Amino acid sequence: MKKILALLLVLCMTLSLAACGGKKEEPATTESVKETEEVTEEPAEESAEAKTIKVGVAIYKFDDNFMTVYREELQRYFEEDMSKDGVTYEVTVVDGKNDQAEQTNQIQNFIASGVDVIVANLVQSSAAASVINLCKDADIPVVFINREPTADDLALWDKVAYVGADARQSGTFQGEIINETPNKGDFNGDGKINYVMVVGDPENVDAKYRTEFSIKAVTDSGMQVEKLVEQRGDWDQAKGQEIVAQALTQYGKDVEVVFCNNDAMALGAYQAIEAAGRKVGEDIYLVGVDALDEAVAYVNEGKMTGTVLNDANGQSHKAAEVAALVVNGEAIEKNYTVDYVKVIKK
Ligand code: BGC
C-alpha cells in the first residue's frame, strides 16, 4: 500500500511538473517570439523613413451640415492624399457637442495622448486664448478652422494659424445676388426691400459679417431696406423653418427677401415659404451660404434664388497643408483665406 501511495505521489508530482512546465513554456515561447519580432521590426520600419503623424481634430459639433462635409473631406485628405512617401497621417476626429467645456477636455486629452498637431473648430471663438496656452505649454501646434480667433489670440504663439474664409465676401455676394434680380428685391415696387434675416450665432464672425455685408451690398446699390425680423437660428434647419414660418405669419406678403446666414437655415426657410404658398422668384427671394449639394439643387430648381460656395474642400485641404508645414518645423502665416464663390441658377 505504501509503495502504491509513493508511486502515485511521484506520478502526481511528475504530471503536475509537466503541466506546470507546459503552461509556463508554451505561451512564454510564443509571446517572446512575438515580442522579439515586434521589437526588431519597428526600428527597421523607422529607419526606412516611415513616419506617423498623429492629428487630433476637434469639431464644434458633428450635427452641423456644413462642418460634416468639411470634417469628412479633412480626414479623407489627410489619410488618402497627404499620406504618402512613408508619411502616414493618423487622424482622430472628436465631437464637441456644442459644449466648450467638453471640447477643452477633448483637447487636453489630445495633448495627453501626444498628438503632433491639433486642428480646432472651436465651440466658442472666445476660448482660443486658453486653448493656445494649453497647446503652447505642451509645444503642440494648433490650426484653427471655421471659427476665427482674434488677431490678438493668434499673436500669442508662432505655431498657431487660422484657415478660413472672409465672411464679408459671402455677405456681399448674397446682397449682389438680390441686386441682380429683375426687381432688385422689391416685389411691391415701394422702393425698399422688406427683409427677414436669419442669423447663425451672433458670437460668430461669419454670422456677424454675413448679416452686415449682405445688407450693405443692397444699400450700396441704392436700395432702401426695412428689416422686418432678425433672429438667431443657430445655423440649424429646424430653427430656420420656425423663424421664417413665424415671420410669414406675422408679415405675410410684405416679406420680399429672406437672407439666411447659411444653407441649412435656408433649406428650413424654404419649407416655411412653400407651406405659406409663396413662390421663390415670383413673390419672394431666398438666399443662403455654403452651397451644400441640396441647396445647389434647390437653386437650379428655382427653389432658392442663390447661395454662396463656402469652399469646404479648399479650406480643409489648406488646413491639412498648414498642419503639415508646422509639424515639419516650417514657418507659417497667421491667416489663410479661401475665396467664396457666388452660386446662381445655371
Ligand atoms: C457655415 C455654417 C456652419 C458654421 C459653423 C459657417 O461658416 O456657413 O453652415 O454652421 O460655419 O461654424
Residues whose N, C-alpha, C, O or C-beta is under 5 A from the ligand:
A	BS01	BGC	D64 F66 N146 D206 W235 N261 N262 V289 D290 N310
